[in-house]
Amino acid sequence: MLARVFADAPELSPVHDLDDAWAEPRPGARATALRRAGAALSEAFVAGPRIVGARSFDVARWSLPTRLALAGASRGVGRYVTLTHRTVLVQFLQRGALKTLLFDPTDTHAARGTPWFDAGAALIPRLVSRALAPIEVGLAALGLGVDDVDYVAFDDLHGQDLRTLLGTRDGRVLSRFRRAKLLVPRAEWDSLDAPHALQRRWLVPGARDGVDTRRVALTDGDLSLGDGVMLLRTPGHTPGTQTLFINTGDGAWGISANGVSVDSWSPLASRIRGVRGHARRAALDVLPSAATPDHLGDQVTSMGLERAIASRVRAAPAFAQVLASSELTASALSPGLRATLCFGGLSVGVVSRPRRGQTTSPGASGAPAGGDGTRSSATASTQ
């Protein structure tokens, strides 16, 4: 067997602000310390440089049992909810050079190979998973191509087939993003060696078999990719879940797999029937998705951290600016069940095709370094 060779990523900078809090051995004290440290980190992050721009693409709609999406809290009449899964493109400056990150560029066809989707599709085809426009279409609409992507990262590896992303060493499967470096937490990568039984149904069998790892950077801890971009560890949903944070004209945004709507991070303000009462009875101010309950306590801790770092929605300050990577969407599957607010995606600043060696952001003027001062046009609607 050939030894795997991994990529280095010396251009990324470690973020140590949360290290002491994560090192706290007592679970309750750790959760409190992380919220406190997260609030301090948020203040410094928002005061710093902003991203150049960001856009989201709707790539698929999934169906998920209501009891898993909202941890059994909702009293909606439908057994299933619909989630819109999105890829988020972020452009930012890294030591003056314009870089492009794709977060969650899911191969929707390959994702159907997970045991859960495979079994569900046999019962209710097109209901469990429905692909929308390919990511390449979204890139083309912005004047970009796959070779303009510098980095790829996922919130977790559920439903991901790394063979189609990276290509295989024998050349039988070609890389989808030929220039991009995959940033994956070491804890997430290693967990695929022997996944927990509760995780296995969400994983594509053989997802890493024969992959070319020369463009895989295994990461540890929290990272700054450049101006206004952080990847922070938020374990619980999976062993190596990570959350993307970006700094914009509206403050800090998080993109996370830990919940399904703003109600997940602010259940005590939710208007979804049953959620507020459930949160009060459980003494919780965050409500995780329960698809993988093997480390649910850690997931609650991570969501508290996300809530502490994300800025508040200006029009509804009870809610945090955390965009669920698969967001609850009104549908006939769940009549009467609607998110209190639905962002419906993200559009921030200016996105353009980078020129190799470009050291300034298009339209950047009069804003903190790396930003163009444009506020987010994500829509917080009641659907």
N, C-alpha and C positions, 0 to 999 in steps of 0.2 A: 504494500500500500504506500502511495506517495505521501510524503509529509506535507501537511497544509502550510502554505506560506501566506501570512496575513499582511495587510497594508499597515503602514504607520500613518498617523495624523498629527504630526508635530505642530501644524498650523492652528490647531484648536487649543483653547485655553481652559484649564480647570477652573471651576467655580467652587470655592471652599466654604462659602457662607453657611451651608447647611450641615457640614460634616459633624460638628459637635452634637447637633440635635439628633442626627441619625445614629450617633454612637451611644445615645442614652439607652441603657438596657431595659428600663421599665416602660412597658407599652404606653400607659397613660401619660407618663411624664414625657415620653418621646413625642407623642402627638401634640402635647401642649408646646413643647420646645420648638417643634417644627413650624407650628403656626406663628409663633413669635419671631423665629428666624426668617420665615417666609415673608412676613410683613416688612421686616427691615430690608430684606433683599429686594422686595417689590419697590420700595421707596427709592433705592439706589438705581434700580433697573430703569424705572420710568424717568428718572432725572437724567439718564444717559442717552447715548445716541439711538436713533430710531432705524428701523428697516427702510429700505428704499421702496418696496412695494410687496403686495401679496394678493393672490387670487386663489379661489377654491373652484374645483370642478366636481360636479355630481357624477359619480362613476357607477353607482349601483344602488338598488333598493333591496334591503333584506326584510324578511319577516322574522320576528322573534316572539316567543311566548311572553305575554304581558307579565306573568309572574317573575320572569327572569329580568326583563328590562327595568322594572320598577320595584324589584325585590319583594313582590307580593303586596305592595302598598295600594295599588290602584283598585278602585271598585268599578272600573269600566266594564262594559258588557262583553267586549270582544276578547277572545282567547289570545289573539295575536296583535302586535303592533307593527307598524312599518317604520323602518329606519332608512334614512338617506345617507349613504356612505360617500365621503368626499376625500379628494386629494387636495392638499394645500401646497401651492407654490409660493416660495418666499425668495425675494432678492434682497441682498444686503451687501455691505462693504466689509471686506476682510483685509485689514491692513491696506486700505485704499483700493483694492481690486474688487470689482463687482462679481458676486457669486450667486448661484442659483441652487436652492434646496427644494426637493420634492418630498413632502411628508405624506406617507400612506399611499404610494402609487400602486394600489392593489391590482393584481391580475385577476379580474373578476371571473374569467373562465376557469383558471386554476383553482380559485377559492372554492368552487363547487366540488372539488375533490375531497374536502374535509368530510369525516364521517357524519357530522351533524347535517350539513347541507345536502350531502348525498342521500341520506335517509329521508330527509324532509321533502326533497324534490321528487322522490318516488311516490310520495303521498299527495303532494299538492304542487305540481310543477308550475313554474313561473311565479308562484306565490312566495316561496322561500327566498329565491334570489333572482333578480332581474337586472341584467347589465344595461347601463345607459351608454352614453357616448364614450369611446375609448379615450384614455388620457392624451394620446397623441393628437386627437381632435382639439382638445382644450389647449394644448400647447400651440398648435398651429394657429388657433384664433388669436393668440397673443404674439404671433410672429416668431415663435420658438420651435425648436425641434429637440429630439431626444439627446442630441450631442451637445446641447446648451446646458444640460443639467450637470452640476458639479458634485452634488451630494444627494443621496437618497437615505431616508430614515423612516421607520415605522414606529407607531406607538407600542405595538407588540407584534409577534409573529403569527397570531391567529389568522388562518386563511391565506397565508403567504407561501408562495412557491419560489424559493430563491433561485431555482434553476432557470426560470424564464427571466428573472431579473438580472442575474450575473452571467448566465451562460455556464456551460459545463466544460471541464478540462479537455474532454475528448472532442469537443466541437460539434456534438450532435444537437445541442440546444444553444442557440445564439443569444448573446446578451441583449437585453432590451435597452439598457442605458449604457452605452459603450464607454463613456468617459467618466461616469459617476462613481463615487466612492460610497459604499454602504456603511453607515454608522450604526452599529448594533451593540447594545450593552452586552458585556461578556456574560452576565447572569442569564440573559435571555438566550443567547447562543448556546451556552452550556446546558440549559434546561432541556433542550431538544434531545440531548443524549439519552435521557431517561425521564420523559415527562410524566407528571402526575396523571392518574387515571381521569381526574376531573378536567384536565387540560386537553387530553388526547383527542377528544371528539371535535375540537376546534382547530386541529392542526392538519396540514396537508401531509399525508404519508410520504416519506422520502424527500421532503422539501429541500434538504441540503445535499442530497446524494450527488457526488461528483462535481459540485459547484466549483467554479474558479474563485478561490478566496483571495486572490492577489489584490482585489479591490475592496476587501472587507476589512474595516477597522473595528476591532473589538474595543469598546470603551468602558471605562470605569468611573463611577462617580458622576458629577454634574459638569457640564461643559458649556462654554461660550463659543459659538461658531464664528462670531464676528459682531458687527454693530447691531445691537437690538435683537439678537437671536440666542436663545439658550435651549439646550436639551437637558431636562432635569429628571432624575430617577423618581419614579412614582410606583413602586412595586405593590403587588397585591392582586390585581387582575391577572397578571402573570408574574413570574419571578423577576423579569427584567423590563417591565412596563416603563416607558418614558413619556414625558409630556413636553411638547413644544411650546415655548413662550416667545412671543414677539412683542416688541415695543413699537407703538404706533401713535398717531396723533390723538387717539382716544385712550391712550395708556396701554397697559399690559393686557394681552390676550393669551389665553391658553388653548391648546387643541389637545383633547384628551379622549381616551377610550374608557375612562373609569365610570362615566355616566352616559345618559342618553338625551338629556335636555338640561336647560337651566334649572329645572325643578330638582335635578339630581344634586346640585350643589347648593340649593336653597329650598329644601322641601318645606320648611316652616312658612315660606311665603307662597307656596304652590297653590294653584287653583284647580289642579287635577283632583278629582273626587277621591278621597281616601288617603292621599299622600300626606297632607298636613297632620292628620290625626295619627297616622302610623308613625311619623317621625317623632311626634310628641310622646307617644307611648313607648317608643324605643329609645327616647332621649338622644336622638341623633339630629345634627344639623346638616348632615350630608347623607345622601341615599345612593349607595353603589348599585350598579347593575350586578345581578347575582348569577351570571352565566357560569362563573368559575369560583365557587365558594371556598376553595381550599385555603385561601389566605385573605378572607374577607375583612378581618380586622386591620391588616396592613393596607388594604384598599381604602378603608374609611380614613385611616391616617393620611394617606397620600392625597385623598380628595380634600381634606382639611387644609393641607399644604397648598394645593392648587387654588383653593378659594382665597387663601391669604395672599397669594402672589397676584392673582388676576385683579385688574381694576374693576370698578362697578359699572354696570350699564347706566349711562347718564339719564336715560328716560325712565329707568326702573331700578334705583340703587339698591333694592333688596337682592338683586341678582348679580352674579359675577360674570365677567366676560370670559367664559369658558365655552368654547364651541366643541360640542361632542363630535368626535370623528365620524360617528354614525348617529345622526340626529333624529329624534322622534318627529315623525311627519304625519299630519292628519290623513286618514284614509278610511275607506269603507270597511276595512278589517276591524277597526276599533271605533265604532260610532260613539260620539260623545267624549272620546278621550283625545284631548289636545294639550300640547305643551302650553304652559302659561305664556311663554315667549318663544318664538322660533326665529333663530338668526337667519336660517336659509342660505348660509354661505358667508363668504368673507371677501371683500374687495377693498384694498388699501393702497394708496399711493400710486406709483408709476412702475409698470413692468415693461421691460424692453429686451430685445435681443442683445446680449453682451458682446462686445468686441473684445477678443482676447487681448489682455493687457490693459483694458479699460480701467481707469483709476478714479473716475468720478461717476456719480449716479446721475442719470438723466433728470433734469428738472430740479435738482437738489439746490435749494437756496432758502435762506432765512429760517432754517430749522436746525435742530441739533444734528450733528454730523451723521450722514447716512439717511436722513429723512427728508421728505419734501413738504412736510407740514400738513399733508392731506389726511383728513379724518376718515375713519373706517366708514364704509357704506353698507356694512352688514346690517340687515334689517331685523330689528327685534319686533316681531309681529305676534299677534295672538291667533294667527292662522285663520 
